[in-house]
Amino acid sequence: MNRERFFDSLKAGELLRCYLFDGEEEYTKDSALKALRDQVLTGEFSDLNSSVLTNPGADELIACAETLPMMADRRFILIKESSYLAAGKGGQDEEDKKGGKADDTDKLVRYLADLPQTVCLVFLVRGKANGTRKLYKQIAKLGGVVTFDPLDQGMMIKWIARELKGYGKQIDRHTAEQLLFAIGSDMHRLSNELGKLAASAGEREAVTGQDIQDVCAVSTEYRVFDLSDALVSGQTGRANALMQDMLREGEQRLMLLSLLQRQYRQLLFLKILTAQRLPQDEIARQLGSPPFVVRKLQPLAARYPMMLLKQAYDLLIETEYLVKSGQIPEEGSLEQAVYRLLAMQMEESRLA
């Protein structure tokens, strides 16, 4: 089942005796685990009826599951890092060759087929489990595999709005897109930043793009985006300050050169696609960029003549090549490229 079906079943009070939480989206997985635990464990003896086992053998797990709950209907048992579900090359065939380990697996599989009603067993896997393992197949047969795949952008925007609503705040779609571009899609990190944004908004109901600029720990890619904005706008002081800040914080020049080159490539392609009168959503699709990025890049691309954009892009390609081929040192390479880009922009402005 997917996350939506799992949460719907919890709301309906439907509890299985065995679950496997699987998938790449860890934040929602942890939220689901807490929601399930809170539903299973109630009353003053909840801590006594909860156990956490790390990679237990079959006998240890079964002994724990057979322990009756104290003054409650169920025990809650969380199993972490189970080697019976570990991802990798080993599948059922390899499992069958492992002697005692295979016997353990078979014992556990048989036990799960007839779990007592007094237990809720949860296998927690970080990342993806190995779907070829016998234990995985048995839990799937029982209907207990819950898959937590990464959310797409639309779902992320809804989640951001829902989280901010809990703080009594609102956010529009464009600002949520900006936040995703600025922070990335790691939901643990986003959750922390949403708390900061809510505090920054103060008495205001709406979170703004300026709040993101003021308080969020934005990604390097977003800061390079700001750097390219300053370069295209001919803002020498701002461009130099942004570059020096990133270098002081330990960012590598070659990596920043690569990101800056990517930014200018997007500007160049955006200018070409805009000239073809394509809609914004189609441009975003072809660039492989969020709509927010396209909206931000379009006015920048409009300021640059096509020839100048190509010259700037070629300059960045050449600089990266010269560094990687050892013809110039990495030290100072970014600074030289940035100052040459600023000089090109100033010359264009003088001639315009």
PyMOL commands that set and color helices and strands:
alter all, ss='L'
color gray80, all
select helices_A, chain A and resi 3-11+26-40+58-66+92-96+100-112+134-141+153-166+173-183+187-201+209-215+220-232+236-248+253-275+280-287+291-303+306-324+333-351
alter helices_A, ss='H'
color red, helices_A
select strands_A, chain A and resi 18-22+50-54+75-80+119-124+145-147
alter strands_A, ss='S'
color yellow, strands_A
deselect
rebuild
show_as cartoon
